[in-house]
Every structure is written in C-alpha cells, then in structure tokens.
C-alpha cells in the first residue's frame, strides 16, 4: 500500500511538472505569435 502511494505521488509530481512546462511553452508561443512581424519603431518611420 505504501508503494502505491509513493507511485501516485511521483506520478502527480511528474504530471505537475509536465503541465507547468507545457503551460510555459504555450504561453511563450502565443506571446511570440502576438508580436508584430516588424518592430513598432520601423512601422512609425
């Protein structure tokens, strides 16, 4: 029984870390896609 609890705890930690990594990756991807193709300074002049 103790072995099952340890396994589920490690699965929880692994899934939590995977979720955080995926969240950071998709947040960065959406941030990069929302940026304009040219910087604003070039669009003004």
Z-matrix of the N, CA and C atoms (Angstrom, degrees):
N
C 1 1.458
C 2 1.531 1 110.97
N 3 1.316 2 116.12 1 -38.42
C 4 1.453 3 119.40 2 179.43
C 5 1.524 4 110.81 3 -67.55
N 6 1.342 5 115.87 4 -33.27
C 7 1.464 6 119.98 5 178.67
C 8 1.525 7 110.98 6 -65.76
N 9 1.334 8 117.72 7 -39.15
C 10 1.467 9 121.17 8 177.81
C 11 1.523 10 111.20 9 -64.49
N 12 1.318 11 116.58 10 -39.96
C 13 1.465 12 120.02 11 -179.79
C 14 1.527 13 110.52 12 -65.55
N 15 1.336 14 117.10 13 -40.04
C 16 1.459 15 120.68 14 178.18
C 17 1.526 16 110.76 15 -66.11
N 18 1.330 17 116.83 16 -40.40
C 19 1.459 18 120.51 17 179.38
C 20 1.525 19 110.84 18 -65.23
N 21 1.326 20 116.99 19 -42.50
C 22 1.469 21 118.35 20 -179.21
C 23 1.525 22 110.61 21 -69.57
N 24 1.336 23 116.63 22 -32.42
C 25 1.464 24 119.10 23 177.94
C 26 1.532 25 110.35 24 -68.13
N 27 1.332 26 117.60 25 -41.33
C 28 1.459 27 119.72 26 178.80
C 29 1.523 28 110.53 27 -69.17
N 30 1.338 29 117.91 28 -34.93
C 31 1.467 30 120.03 29 175.61
C 32 1.515 31 110.60 30 -64.23
N 33 1.334 32 116.70 31 -38.29
C 34 1.465 33 120.74 32 178.52
C 35 1.519 34 110.62 33 -64.24
N 36 1.327 35 117.18 34 -43.18
C 37 1.468 36 121.02 35 -179.75
C 38 1.521 37 110.01 36 -66.02
N 39 1.331 38 117.23 37 -42.08
C 40 1.471 39 120.73 38 179.45
C 41 1.526 40 110.55 39 -64.14
N 42 1.323 41 117.16 40 -44.13
C 43 1.469 42 119.28 41 -179.69
C 44 1.525 43 111.08 42 -68.88
N 45 1.318 44 117.20 43 -33.99
C 46 1.463 45 120.33 44 176.95
C 47 1.525 46 110.74 45 -65.02
N 48 1.326 47 116.46 46 -45.72
C 49 1.462 48 119.80 47 178.39
C 50 1.525 49 111.12 48 -64.35
N 51 1.330 50 117.38 49 -40.47
C 52 1.466 51 120.16 50 178.64
C 53 1.525 52 110.37 51 -64.40
N 54 1.315 53 118.05 52 -38.83
C 55 1.457 54 121.61 53 177.79
C 56 1.516 55 112.42 54 -65.47
N 57 1.326 56 116.28 55 -40.84
C 58 1.469 57 119.67 56 178.41
C 59 1.522 58 110.45 57 -65.64
N 60 1.331 59 116.69 58 -42.44
C 61 1.467 60 120.52 59 179.69
C 62 1.524 61 110.13 60 -63.86
N 63 1.337 62 117.54 61 -44.08
C 64 1.471 63 120.42 62 178.39
C 65 1.524 64 110.60 63 -64.22
N 66 1.319 65 118.00 64 -40.51
C 67 1.457 66 121.22 65 179.00
C 68 1.513 67 112.26 66 -62.77
N 69 1.321 68 117.06 67 -43.45
C 70 1.469 69 120.48 68 178.71
C 71 1.522 70 110.27 69 -65.80
N 72 1.345 71 116.88 70 -40.42
C 73 1.460 72 120.60 71 -179.58
C 74 1.530 73 111.19 72 -63.41
N 75 1.341 74 116.87 73 -47.43
C 76 1.459 75 119.32 74 -178.62
C 77 1.524 76 111.75 75 -70.02
N 78 1.329 77 117.59 76 -32.89
C 79 1.458 78 120.41 77 175.83
C 80 1.526 79 109.94 78 -63.86
N 81 1.339 80 117.69 79 -43.69
C 82 1.462 81 121.83 80 178.22
C 83 1.522 82 110.71 81 -65.40
N 84 1.348 83 116.75 82 -39.23
C 85 1.458 84 120.59 83 -179.86
C 86 1.528 85 110.66 84 -64.65
N 87 1.324 86 117.77 85 -45.35
C 88 1.463 87 120.56 86 178.01
C 89 1.519 88 111.51 87 -65.25
N 90 1.330 89 116.88 88 -35.54
C 91 1.464 90 120.18 89 177.43
C 92 1.528 91 110.79 90 -64.40
N 93 1.336 92 116.95 91 -44.47
C 94 1.459 93 119.97 92 -179.80
C 95 1.523 94 111.16 93 -67.71
N 96 1.326 95 118.25 94 -36.19
C 97 1.460 96 120.38 95 -179.92
C 98 1.527 97 111.73 96 -72.46
N 99 1.331 98 116.85 97 -26.27
C 100 1.468 99 119.21 98 -179.21
C 101 1.522 100 111.72 99 -80.82
N 102 1.325 101 118.18 100 -14.98
C 103 1.463 102 119.86 101 178.58
C 104 1.530 103 109.80 102 -71.73
N 105 1.321 104 117.94 103 145.43
C 106 1.469 105 119.38 104 176.98
C 107 1.521 106 111.49 105 -68.55
N 108 1.315 107 116.44 106 160.80
C 109 1.465 108 120.88 107 -179.28
C 110 1.530 109 110.45 108 -66.00
N 111 1.327 110 116.92 109 -39.89
C 112 1.461 111 121.42 110 176.01
C 113 1.528 112 108.71 111 -108.90
N 114 1.316 113 116.64 112 148.46
C 115 1.470 114 117.69 113 172.99
C 116 1.526 115 111.20 114 -63.87
N 117 1.318 116 115.64 115 155.91
C 118 1.467 117 120.30 116 -176.09
C 119 1.526 118 112.26 117 -61.88
N 120 1.316 119 116.33 118 -33.06
C 121 1.472 120 119.24 119 -175.88
C 122 1.517 121 110.74 120 -62.62
N 123 1.333 122 119.20 121 -34.35
C 124 1.448 123 121.58 122 179.05
C 125 1.525 124 111.77 123 -77.07
N 126 1.305 125 117.49 124 -26.94
C 127 1.458 126 120.46 125 179.26
C 128 1.534 127 110.66 126 -73.26
N 129 1.337 128 117.20 127 -26.26
C 130 1.461 129 120.68 128 -177.12
C 131 1.522 130 111.58 129 -79.86
N 132 1.333 131 118.53 130 -31.58
C 133 1.469 132 120.31 131 -174.37
C 134 1.505 133 111.31 132 -110.37
